[in-house]
Amino acid sequence: MTTLGYVARHPRRALTALTALAAAVAVAVGSSAAFTASSANPNNTFAAGTLSILNSKEGLAVLTASNMKPGDSALGTVDVENSGSLSGVFTLAKSNVVDSDGGNPMSAKLNLVVKDCGDFSAGAPTCDAGDPQRYSGTISAMGTIALGTFVASEKHRYEFAVTFDSSATNAYQGDSSSVQFDWNAS
């Protein structure tokens, strides 16, 4: 009752006191003013790169030879390029070997040498005696050959030399062999 009596006797002072009290509460509760700042990075975009191979003899033989006798050789070249936008690890492998004589497979008597004539992304390709061999052995024994990493637009010329082994006997007369060379990148 003391409060009511005070308010009744001094209404103006009570109103001022209540107003001051309400203002103090409002300042204490709503006065959390602080500095603010913000920053944004809009339009973040992402796109996948490409990895693709350009083969100068796509769908064609690198080399062919007919009427070979033991000791004869054939030579061919092919240019292989990373035509994508990403670097890729390139390999060469054989597939689809077909020998006309299963008992005397000619692919086991065809000695293959594959040379990397080098990167010629900026210039004319040449194949020289000192170029590194990537493979030397028979066609039948060839597995997957590591060629290294090609950056985007890097291109190499490869020289293929096949020699009909001089140890081939009369059992190979009239035989034939065919092979597919596969270029892969990952």
Sequence and secondary structure as in RCSB ss.txt:
>XXXX:A:sequence
MTTLGYVARHPRRALTALTALAAAVAVAVGSSAAFTASSANPNNTFAAGTLSILNSKEGLAVLTASNMKPGDSAL
GTVDVENSGSLSGVFTLAKSNVVDSDGGNPMSAKLNLVVKDCGDFSAGAPTCDAGDPQRYSGTISAMGTIALGTF
VASEKHRYEFAVTFDSSATNAYQGDSSSVQFDWNAS
>XXXX:A:secstr
 HHHHHHHH HHHHHHHHHHHHHHHHHHHH                      EEETTTTS S    S  TT EEE
EEEEEEE SSS EEEEEEEEEEEES SSS GGGSEEEEEEEEEE TTS     TTS EEEEEETTT   EEEEEE
 TT EEEEEEEEEE TT  GGGTT  EEEEEEEEE 
